[in-house]
Amino acid sequence: MITLHDLIRIELFRQYGSLRQFSSRTGIPLSTVNCLIMHGINYCSFNTVVTVCNALSIQPIDLYQDEGKLLDRLELLDTKGLRAVNAIFKMIKDETFNI
């Protein structure tokens, strides 16, 4: 079974050919790209996830639909995290957040 992690890796190599090329074109440090490939997006900052999604032409929410646990993850956030997610959802609703 192909995992989300595998799909990101496949798409990255399909579109960019190498980690170094992806790093160079996106401005993401090579060490961060290596971490992304080794450990997946769960260990990346939100900004990095958005940059990766933009570079690979995917929506960030699509990364979590396969797992079906987005709501479960929201329950784990502290107050600051919930405020951040609410602000992002509001910007998306108001069409002021462009990915």
A tleap script that builds the chain and sets N, CA, C and O, in Angstrom:
source leaprc.protein.ff14SB
mol = sequence {
  NMET ILE THR LEU HIE ASP LEU ILE ARG ILE
  GLU LEU PHE ARG GLN TYR GLY SER LEU ARG
  GLN PHE SER SER ARG THR GLY ILE PRO LEU
  SER THR VAL ASN CYS LEU ILE MET HIE GLY
  ILE ASN TYR CYS SER PHE ASN THR VAL VAL
  THR VAL CYS ASN ALA LEU SER ILE GLN PRO
  ILE ASP LEU TYR GLN ASP GLU GLY LYS LEU
  LEU ASP ARG LEU GLU LEU LEU ASP THR LYS
  GLY LEU ARG ALA VAL ASN ALA ILE PHE LYS
  MET ILE LYS ASP GLU THR PHE ASN CILE
}
set mol.1.N position { 0.832 -1.179 0.000 }
set mol.1.CA position { 0.000 0.000 0.000 }
set mol.1.C position { 0.884 1.253 0.000 }
set mol.1.O position { 1.833 1.351 0.778 }
set mol.2.N position { 0.569 2.190 -0.864 }
set mol.2.CA position { 1.332 3.431 -0.957 }
set mol.2.C position { 0.791 4.415 0.067 }
set mol.2.O position { -0.412 4.664 0.138 }
set mol.3.N position { 1.696 4.967 0.854 }
set mol.3.CA position { 1.299 5.919 1.885 }
set mol.3.C position { 1.378 7.349 1.349 }
set mol.3.O position { 1.925 7.595 0.274 }
set mol.4.N position { 0.828 8.275 2.111 }
set mol.4.CA position { 0.910 9.692 1.769 }
set mol.4.C position { 2.371 10.122 1.643 }
set mol.4.O position { 2.738 10.862 0.730 }
set mol.5.N position { 3.183 9.653 2.559 }
set mol.5.CA position { 4.619 9.943 2.534 }
set mol.5.C position { 5.232 9.499 1.210 }
set mol.5.O position { 6.011 10.235 0.603 }
set mol.6.N position { 4.880 8.295 0.765 }
set mol.6.CA position { 5.392 7.770 -0.507 }
set mol.6.C position { 4.926 8.625 -1.685 }
set mol.6.O position { 5.699 8.898 -2.603 }
set mol.7.N position { 3.662 9.047 -1.657 }
set mol.7.CA position { 3.130 9.858 -2.751 }
set mol.7.C position { 3.853 11.201 -2.869 }
set mol.7.O position { 4.144 11.657 -3.974 }
set mol.8.N position { 4.140 11.828 -1.734 }
set mol.8.CA position { 4.879 13.093 -1.758 }
set mol.8.C position { 6.269 12.871 -2.343 }
set mol.8.O position { 6.728 13.644 -3.184 }
set mol.9.N position { 6.921 11.831 -1.900 }
set mol.9.CA position { 8.273 11.520 -2.396 }
set mol.9.C position { 8.250 11.254 -3.903 }
set mol.9.O position { 9.099 11.762 -4.635 }
set mol.10.N position { 7.291 10.466 -4.362 }
set mol.10.CA position { 7.176 10.141 -5.792 }
set mol.10.C position { 6.946 11.412 -6.607 }
set mol.10.O position { 7.600 11.633 -7.626 }
set mol.11.N position { 6.016 12.239 -6.148 }
set mol.11.CA position { 5.688 13.467 -6.878 }
set mol.11.C position { 6.862 14.436 -6.886 }
set mol.11.O position { 7.129 15.082 -7.899 }
set mol.12.N position { 7.559 14.541 -5.771 }
set mol.12.CA position { 8.728 15.418 -5.695 }
set mol.12.C position { 9.771 14.997 -6.734 }
set mol.12.O position { 10.285 15.835 -7.475 }
set mol.13.N position { 10.080 13.710 -6.786 }
set mol.13.CA position { 11.079 13.239 -7.751 }
set mol.13.C position { 10.567 13.315 -9.184 }
set mol.13.O position { 11.345 13.566 -10.104 }
set mol.14.N position { 9.270 13.100 -9.384 }
set mol.14.CA position { 8.713 13.181 -10.734 }
set mol.14.C position { 8.826 14.605 -11.279 }
set mol.14.O position { 9.204 14.806 -12.433 }
set mol.15.N position { 8.497 15.584 -10.447 }
set mol.15.CA position { 8.490 16.966 -10.914 }
set mol.15.C position { 9.864 17.630 -10.903 }
set mol.15.O position { 10.154 18.473 -11.751 }
set mol.16.N position { 10.709 17.253 -9.945 }
set mol.16.CA position { 11.978 17.972 -9.780 }
set mol.16.C position { 13.220 17.124 -10.018 }
set mol.16.O position { 14.304 17.676 -10.206 }
set mol.17.N position { 13.096 15.814 -10.016 }
set mol.17.CA position { 14.226 14.948 -10.337 }
set mol.17.C position { 15.186 14.666 -9.204 }
set mol.17.O position { 15.780 13.588 -9.162 }
set mol.18.N position { 15.357 15.601 -8.280 }
set mol.18.CA position { 16.269 15.382 -7.161 }
set mol.18.C position { 15.882 16.272 -5.986 }
set mol.18.O position { 15.181 17.272 -6.140 }
set mol.19.N position { 16.350 15.887 -4.830 }
set mol.19.CA position { 16.101 16.696 -3.636 }
set mol.19.C position { 16.790 18.049 -3.737 }
set mol.19.O position { 16.242 19.073 -3.329 }
set mol.20.N position { 17.992 18.038 -4.283 }
set mol.20.CA position { 18.755 19.284 -4.425 }
set mol.20.C position { 18.031 20.269 -5.348 }
set mol.20.O position { 17.970 21.464 -5.058 }
set mol.21.N position { 17.489 19.775 -6.444 }
set mol.21.CA position { 16.753 20.631 -7.383 }
set mol.21.C position { 15.496 21.192 -6.725 }
set mol.21.O position { 15.187 22.374 -6.875 }
set mol.22.N position { 14.773 20.344 -5.997 }
set mol.22.CA position { 13.575 20.783 -5.288 }
set mol.22.C position { 13.939 21.859 -4.264 }
set mol.22.O position { 13.268 22.886 -4.168 }
set mol.23.N position { 14.990 21.620 -3.513 }
set mol.23.CA position { 15.457 22.581 -2.512 }
set mol.23.C position { 15.828 23.911 -3.159 }
set mol.23.O position { 15.457 24.976 -2.664 }
set mol.24.N position { 16.546 23.846 -4.241 }
set mol.24.CA position { 16.990 25.048 -4.948 }
set mol.24.C position { 15.809 25.861 -5.479 }
set mol.24.O position { 15.787 27.085 -5.351 }
set mol.25.N position { 14.853 25.196 -6.060 }
set mol.25.CA position { 13.712 25.904 -6.671 }
set mol.25.C position { 12.698 26.424 -5.656 }
set mol.25.O position { 12.020 27.419 -5.912 }
set mol.26.N position { 12.590 25.759 -4.508 }
set mol.26.CA position { 11.593 26.179 -3.517 }
set mol.26.C position { 12.165 27.068 -2.430 }
set mol.26.O position { 11.419 27.765 -1.743 }
set mol.27.N position { 13.472 27.053 -2.267 }
set mol.27.CA position { 14.085 27.823 -1.188 }
set mol.27.C position { 14.040 27.118 0.159 }
set mol.27.O position { 14.432 27.689 1.177 }
set mol.28.N position { 13.563 25.883 0.168 }
set mol.28.CA position { 13.559 25.093 1.403 }
set mol.28.C position { 14.961 24.510 1.575 }
set mol.28.O position { 15.488 23.901 0.644 }
set mol.29.N position { 15.578 24.686 2.751 }
set mol.29.CA position { 16.927 24.138 2.947 }
set mol.29.C position { 16.975 22.634 2.659 }
set mol.29.O position { 16.027 21.905 2.950 }
set mol.30.N position { 18.083 22.190 2.091 }
set mol.30.CA position { 18.237 20.783 1.733 }
set mol.30.C position { 18.064 19.883 2.958 }
set mol.30.O position { 17.499 18.795 2.843 }
set mol.31.N position { 18.537 20.314 4.118 }
set mol.31.CA position { 18.388 19.506 5.329 }
set mol.31.C position { 16.916 19.315 5.686 }
set mol.31.O position { 16.525 18.247 6.157 }
set mol.32.N position { 16.104 20.338 5.466 }
set mol.32.CA position { 14.665 20.246 5.727 }
set mol.32.C position { 14.006 19.310 4.725 }
set mol.32.O position { 13.133 18.522 5.088 }
set mol.33.N position { 14.421 19.392 3.465 }
set mol.33.CA position { 13.880 18.496 2.434 }
set mol.33.C position { 14.242 17.050 2.778 }
set mol.33.O position { 13.407 16.155 2.650 }
set mol.34.N position { 15.473 16.822 3.209 }
set mol.34.CA position { 15.881 15.473 3.616 }
set mol.34.C position { 15.024 14.970 4.770 }
set mol.34.O position { 14.603 13.813 4.771 }
set mol.35.N position { 14.762 15.829 5.752 }
set mol.35.CA position { 13.908 15.467 6.892 }
set mol.35.C position { 12.492 15.151 6.411 }
set mol.35.O position { 11.866 14.203 6.886 }
set mol.36.N position { 11.999 15.943 5.474 }
set mol.36.CA position { 10.675 15.713 4.904 }
set mol.36.C position { 10.598 14.330 4.264 }
set mol.36.O position { 9.625 13.602 4.461 }
set mol.37.N position { 11.611 13.976 3.508 }
set mol.37.CA position { 11.630 12.679 2.823 }
set mol.37.C position { 11.781 11.534 3.819 }
set mol.37.O position { 11.175 10.476 3.649 }
set mol.38.N position { 12.579 11.743 4.845 }
set mol.38.CA position { 12.822 10.678 5.825 }
set mol.38.C position { 11.645 10.485 6.784 }
set mol.38.O position { 11.300 9.353 7.123 }
set mol.39.N position { 11.021 11.602 7.228 }
set mol.39.CA position { 10.040 11.530 8.301 }
set mol.39.C position { 8.632 11.965 7.921 }
set mol.39.O position { 7.698 11.762 8.697 }
set mol.40.N position { 8.459 12.560 6.738 }
set mol.40.CA position { 7.138 13.008 6.313 }
set mol.40.C position { 6.824 14.424 6.756 }
set mol.40.O position { 7.630 15.065 7.431 }
set mol.41.N position { 5.654 14.910 6.377 }
set mol.41.CA position { 5.285 16.301 6.637 }
set mol.41.C position { 4.912 16.570 8.081 }
set mol.41.O position { 4.845 17.728 8.493 }
set mol.42.N position { 4.669 15.536 8.850 }
set mol.42.CA position { 4.264 15.740 10.237 }
set mol.42.C position { 5.336 16.425 11.069 }
set mol.42.O position { 5.039 16.939 12.148 }
set mol.43.N position { 6.561 16.445 10.598 }
set mol.43.CA position { 7.665 17.066 11.338 }
set mol.43.C position { 8.072 18.406 10.740 }
set mol.43.O position { 9.101 18.967 11.116 }
set mol.44.N position { 7.280 18.916 9.819 }
set mol.44.CA position { 7.601 20.186 9.158 }
set mol.44.C position { 6.741 21.317 9.720 }
set mol.44.O position { 5.656 21.093 10.257 }
set mol.45.N position { 7.248 22.517 9.582 }
set mol.45.CA position { 6.468 23.685 9.983 }
set mol.45.C position { 5.327 23.896 8.982 }
set mol.45.O position { 5.355 23.372 7.868 }
set mol.46.N position { 4.335 24.665 9.396 }
set mol.46.CA position { 3.210 24.961 8.514 }
set mol.46.C position { 3.689 25.649 7.242 }
set mol.46.O position { 3.232 25.317 6.148 }
set mol.47.N position { 4.613 26.611 7.380 }
set mol.47.CA position { 5.133 27.325 6.207 }
set mol.47.C position { 5.795 26.375 5.223 }
set mol.47.O position { 5.641 26.521 4.011 }
set mol.48.N position { 6.528 25.408 5.743 }
set mol.48.CA position { 7.181 24.431 4.873 }
set mol.48.C position { 6.148 23.572 4.162 }
set mol.48.O position { 6.282 23.296 2.969 }
set mol.49.N position { 5.123 23.149 4.885 }
set mol.49.CA position { 4.063 22.339 4.272 }
set mol.49.C position { 3.392 23.115 3.142 }
set mol.49.O position { 3.153 22.563 2.068 }
set mol.50.N position { 3.085 24.397 3.378 }
set mol.50.CA position { 2.453 25.217 2.347 }
set mol.50.C position { 3.378 25.363 1.141 }
set mol.50.O position { 2.924 25.271 0.001 }
set mol.51.N position { 4.665 25.590 1.379 }
set mol.51.CA position { 5.628 25.719 0.282 }
set mol.51.C position { 5.706 24.423 -0.525 }
set mol.51.O position { 5.708 24.455 -1.755 }
set mol.52.N position { 5.769 23.290 0.163 }
set mol.52.CA position { 5.812 21.990 -0.516 }
set mol.52.C position { 4.543 21.791 -1.338 }
set mol.52.O position { 4.604 21.369 -2.493 }
set mol.53.N position { 3.405 22.095 -0.746 }
set mol.53.CA position { 2.132 21.930 -1.456 }
set mol.53.C position { 2.070 22.809 -2.700 }
set mol.53.O position { 1.648 22.359 -3.765 }
set mol.54.N position { 2.487 24.052 -2.562 }
set mol.54.CA position { 2.513 24.944 -3.727 }
set mol.54.C position { 3.430 24.399 -4.811 }
set mol.54.O position { 3.073 24.404 -5.989 }
set mol.55.N position { 4.599 23.934 -4.421 }
set mol.55.CA position { 5.576 23.428 -5.389 }
set mol.55.C position { 5.073 22.176 -6.101 }
set mol.55.O position { 5.378 21.960 -7.274 }
set mol.56.N position { 4.299 21.349 -5.391 }
set mol.56.CA position { 3.807 20.098 -5.970 }
set mol.56.C position { 2.375 20.218 -6.491 }
set mol.56.O position { 1.785 19.234 -6.938 }
set mol.57.N position { 1.820 21.433 -6.431 }
set mol.57.CA position { 0.460 21.704 -6.913 }
set mol.57.C position { -0.595 20.848 -6.228 }
set mol.57.O position { -1.458 20.261 -6.880 }
set mol.58.N position { -0.512 20.787 -4.897 }
set mol.58.CA position { -1.524 20.082 -4.116 }
set mol.58.C position { -2.020 21.008 -3.010 }
set mol.58.O position { -1.328 21.951 -2.626 }
set mol.59.N position { -3.203 20.741 -2.508 }
set mol.59.CA position { -3.778 21.528 -1.428 }
set mol.59.C position { -3.370 20.905 -0.088 }
set mol.59.O position { -3.397 19.682 0.050 }
set mol.60.N position { -2.993 21.721 0.895 }
set mol.60.CA position { -2.580 21.165 2.195 }
set mol.60.C position { -3.634 20.258 2.826 }
set mol.60.O position { -3.287 19.248 3.438 }
set mol.61.N position { -4.895 20.596 2.690 }
set mol.61.CA position { -5.944 19.773 3.307 }
set mol.61.C position { -5.968 18.381 2.698 }
set mol.61.O position { -6.368 17.428 3.367 }
set mol.62.N position { -5.550 18.237 1.443 }
set mol.62.CA position { -5.517 16.925 0.793 }
set mol.62.C position { -4.542 15.974 1.483 }
set mol.62.O position { -4.692 14.755 1.393 }
set mol.63.N position { -3.558 16.523 2.161 }
set mol.63.CA position { -2.565 15.685 2.828 }
set mol.63.C position { -3.158 14.926 3.997 }
set mol.63.O position { -2.635 13.883 4.392 }
set mol.64.N position { -4.225 15.429 4.545 }
set mol.64.CA position { -4.805 14.817 5.735 }
set mol.64.C position { -6.100 14.068 5.467 }
set mol.64.O position { -6.602 13.390 6.363 }
set mol.65.N position { -6.650 14.164 4.284 }
set mol.65.CA position { -7.913 13.492 3.998 }
set mol.65.C position { -7.772 11.982 4.003 }
set mol.65.O position { -8.690 11.280 4.427 }
set mol.66.N position { -6.646 11.472 3.542 }
set mol.66.CA position { -6.450 10.027 3.519 }
set mol.66.C position { -6.477 9.437 4.919 }
set mol.66.O position { -6.964 8.324 5.121 }
set mol.67.N position { -5.959 10.176 5.874 }
set mol.67.CA position { -5.886 9.656 7.227 }
set mol.67.C position { -7.235 9.725 7.928 }
set mol.67.O position { -7.480 8.977 8.875 }
set mol.68.N position { -8.108 10.614 7.473 }
set mol.68.CA position { -9.428 10.717 8.068 }
set mol.68.C position { -9.440 11.099 9.526 }
set mol.68.O position { -10.426 10.845 10.218 }
set mol.69.N position { -8.373 11.703 10.014 }
set mol.69.CA position { -8.272 12.005 11.433 }
set mol.69.C position { -8.046 13.485 11.695 }
set mol.69.O position { -7.524 13.859 12.745 }
set mol.70.N position { -8.433 14.326 10.752 }
set mol.70.CA position { -8.196 15.752 10.919 }
set mol.70.C position { -8.892 16.293 12.164 }
set mol.70.O position { -8.293 17.041 12.936 }
set mol.71.N position { -10.145 15.920 12.358 }
set mol.71.CA position { -10.865 16.401 13.539 }
set mol.71.C position { -10.233 15.884 14.823 }
set mol.71.O position { -10.177 16.599 15.824 }
set mol.72.N position { -9.758 14.650 14.797 }
set mol.72.CA position { -9.078 14.114 15.979 }
set mol.72.C position { -7.829 14.916 16.295 }
set mol.72.O position { -7.508 15.140 17.462 }
set mol.73.N position { -7.123 15.349 15.257 }
set mol.73.CA position { -5.907 16.136 15.460 }
set mol.73.C position { -6.227 17.518 16.003 }
set mol.73.O position { -5.476 18.055 16.817 }
set mol.74.N position { -7.342 18.102 15.556 }
set mol.74.CA position { -7.730 19.414 16.052 }
set mol.74.C position { -8.007 19.373 17.547 }
set mol.74.O position { -7.729 20.340 18.257 }
set mol.75.N position { -8.548 18.272 18.026 }
set mol.75.CA position { -8.832 18.140 19.453 }
set mol.75.C position { -7.563 18.154 20.295 }
set mol.75.O position { -7.617 18.451 21.488 }
set mol.76.N position { -6.431 17.837 19.692 }
set mol.76.CA position { -5.170 17.797 20.430 }
set mol.76.C position { -4.509 19.165 20.562 }
set mol.76.O position { -3.569 19.326 21.340 }
set mol.77.N position { -4.989 20.145 19.811 }
set mol.77.CA position { -4.373 21.468 19.825 }
set mol.77.C position { -4.683 22.214 21.111 }
set mol.77.O position { -5.755 22.062 21.697 }
set mol.78.N position { -3.718 23.029 21.537 }
set mol.78.CA position { -3.977 23.910 22.666 }
set mol.78.C position { -4.718 25.149 22.163 }
set mol.78.O position { -5.018 25.253 20.973 }
set mol.79.N position { -5.010 26.075 23.056 }
set mol.79.CA position { -5.788 27.262 22.696 }
set mol.79.C position { -5.115 28.067 21.594 }
set mol.79.O position { -5.780 28.528 20.667 }
set mol.80.N position { -3.813 28.237 21.686 }
set mol.80.CA position { -3.078 29.001 20.676 }
set mol.80.C position { -3.185 28.328 19.309 }
set mol.80.O position { -3.383 29.005 18.301 }
set mol.81.N position { -3.058 27.008 19.268 }
set mol.81.CA position { -3.166 26.267 18.019 }
set mol.81.C position { -4.555 26.359 17.418 }
set mol.81.O position { -4.707 26.520 16.207 }
set mol.82.N position { -5.578 26.256 18.274 }
set mol.82.CA position { -6.954 26.370 17.784 }
set mol.82.C position { -7.233 27.751 17.217 }
set mol.82.O position { -7.918 27.883 16.202 }
set mol.83.N position { -6.699 28.792 17.875 }
set mol.83.CA position { -6.880 30.153 17.349 }
set mol.83.C position { -6.227 30.287 15.974 }
set mol.83.O position { -6.786 30.914 15.075 }
set mol.84.N position { -5.047 29.699 15.817 }
set mol.84.CA position { -4.344 29.773 14.534 }
set mol.84.C position { -5.142 29.065 13.437 }
set mol.84.O position { -5.298 29.599 12.339 }
set mol.85.N position { -5.645 27.867 13.734 }
set mol.85.CA position { -6.434 27.124 12.752 }
set mol.85.C position { -7.706 27.895 12.410 }
set mol.85.O position { -8.076 27.991 11.240 }
set mol.86.N position { -8.374 28.441 13.418 }
set mol.86.CA position { -9.585 29.230 13.167 }
set mol.86.C position { -9.287 30.436 12.290 }
set mol.86.O position { -10.072 30.766 11.400 }
set mol.87.N position { -8.158 31.099 12.532 }
set mol.87.CA position { -7.784 32.264 11.722 }
set mol.87.C position { -7.533 31.859 10.278 }
set mol.87.O position { -7.929 32.573 9.357 }
set mol.88.N position { -6.882 30.727 10.072 }
set mol.88.CA position { -6.605 30.251 8.713 }
set mol.88.C position { -7.912 29.896 8.010 }
set mol.88.O position { -8.108 30.260 6.851 }
set mol.89.N position { -8.811 29.185 8.702 }
set mol.89.CA position { -10.102 28.852 8.107 }
set mol.89.C position { -10.892 30.109 7.757 }
set mol.89.O position { -11.548 30.163 6.717 }
set mol.90.N position { -10.831 31.116 8.620 }
set mol.90.CA position { -11.538 32.373 8.347 }
set mol.90.C position { -10.953 33.050 7.104 }
set mol.90.O position { -11.698 33.549 6.261 }
set mol.91.N position { -9.616 33.068 6.988 }
set mol.91.CA position { -8.989 33.679 5.814 }
set mol.91.C position { -9.355 32.920 4.548 }
set mol.91.O position { -9.567 33.533 3.502 }
set mol.92.N position { -9.433 31.592 4.625 }
set mol.92.CA position { -9.828 30.799 3.461 }
set mol.92.C position { -11.267 31.129 3.084 }
set mol.92.O position { -11.578 31.327 1.910 }
set mol.93.N position { -12.145 31.186 4.085 }
set mol.93.CA position { -13.555 31.521 3.841 }
set mol.93.C position { -13.689 32.904 3.226 }
set mol.93.O position { -14.487 33.102 2.311 }
set mol.94.N position { -12.908 33.870 3.726 }
set mol.94.CA position { -12.965 35.235 3.224 }
set mol.94.C position { -12.151 35.435 1.942 }
set mol.94.O position { -12.098 36.531 1.383 }
set mol.95.N position { -11.511 34.333 1.487 }
set mol.95.CA position { -10.681 34.345 0.276 }
set mol.95.C position { -9.517 35.324 0.367 }
set mol.95.O position { -9.132 35.939 -0.627 }
set mol.96.N position { -8.959 35.465 1.574 }
set mol.96.CA position { -7.782 36.320 1.745 }
set mol.96.C position { -6.529 35.482 1.975 }
set mol.96.O position { -5.444 36.030 2.169 }
set mol.97.N position { -6.671 34.158 1.955 }
set mol.97.CA position { -5.546 33.243 2.164 }
set mol.97.C position { -5.314 32.488 0.878 }
set mol.97.O position { -6.088 31.599 0.525 }
set mol.98.N position { -4.255 32.834 0.178 }
set mol.98.CA position { -3.967 32.195 -1.109 }
set mol.98.C position { -2.852 31.198 -0.945 }
set mol.98.O position { -1.781 31.517 -0.429 }
set mol.99.N position { -3.113 29.985 -1.390 }
set mol.99.CA position { -2.092 28.937 -1.349 }
set mol.99.C position { -1.599 28.703 -2.746 }
set mol.99.O position { -0.730 27.859 -2.961 }
savepdb mol mol.pdb
quit
